[in-house]
Amino acid sequence: MKISYTKHAIERMNERGTNKNEVDAALKTGQTKPDNFGRIKYIQVFANNSSKSNKKNKQVEVSAELKDKATNHWTVITVIVKFY
């Protein structure tokens, strides 16, 4: 699986307390559901090791588009993180 990131996605990861390792894991093993504009949303829960929140867990939601089916190339459009 090849994964690329929009500038917007990288900015949101930095702002919201996640990283490429977690986003990649969500893409590879997360639950899926349809998203807007024909995209796929991948959802995965991780232990929260961030100092941005004192909550125990964080849910990483990744909105991605399949750019090339033959090479399994995905582009991450945006990332949302929910702490609980």
N, C-alpha and C positions, 0 to 999 in steps of 0.2 A: 504494500500500500504506500503510495506516495502522497504526502500531505504538504500543501502550501497554505500560506496565511495572508489574508489581506492586511494592509496597514491598520485598518479599523480593528480587526480581530486582535492584533498584537497590542494595540493601545488598550483595548478592553481587558485583555488578560492581565496586563500590568496594573490597571486601575482596580480590578475586581478581585485580586488575590489568587490567581491561578497561574499555571505555567504550561509550556508546550508538552511536558511529560504527561500531565493530567489530561490535557486536551487530546493528545494522541491516544491515551488509554480509553477515553470516552468514545472516540471514533472507532476503536478496535473492538471494545467489549461492552459498550454502554447499551442501554435500552434505546430503541428507535421509535420515532413517531413522525408523521408528516409535518412539515413546517410550511410557512408561506413561500410563494413563488416557486413551488416545485422542489424546494430544498428538503433535506432530512435533518431532524433534530436528534442528537445523540445525548443521552442523559446518564450520568454516572455520579454516585455518591462517594466521597472520600473523607477520611479523617481530616479535621481542620488543624493544620500545623502553622497557620498564619497568625501573625500578631494583629491583623486588621480586625479580628473579631474574637470574642471569648466563647463563641458557640462551638459545640463539639464536632459537628459535621458540616460539610459543604457539598452542595449539589452543583455540579458543573454541567451546563447545558450548552451544547455546541451546535450552531447552525452551519451546515456545510452543503456544498454542491458537488456533484460528481462531474468533473471536467472531462475525463476520458475513461470510458468503461473498459477499453482494451488494456490500459495500463493501471487501472484502479487508482486514478489520480483524483484526489479530493482537494477542494479549496475551502478553508474555514472562513466564513463570512463574518460571524460575530460570536461572542461568548458571554454567557450570563452565569453569574455565580450567586447561589442562595445559601445563606448560613442558617443553621438551625440546631 
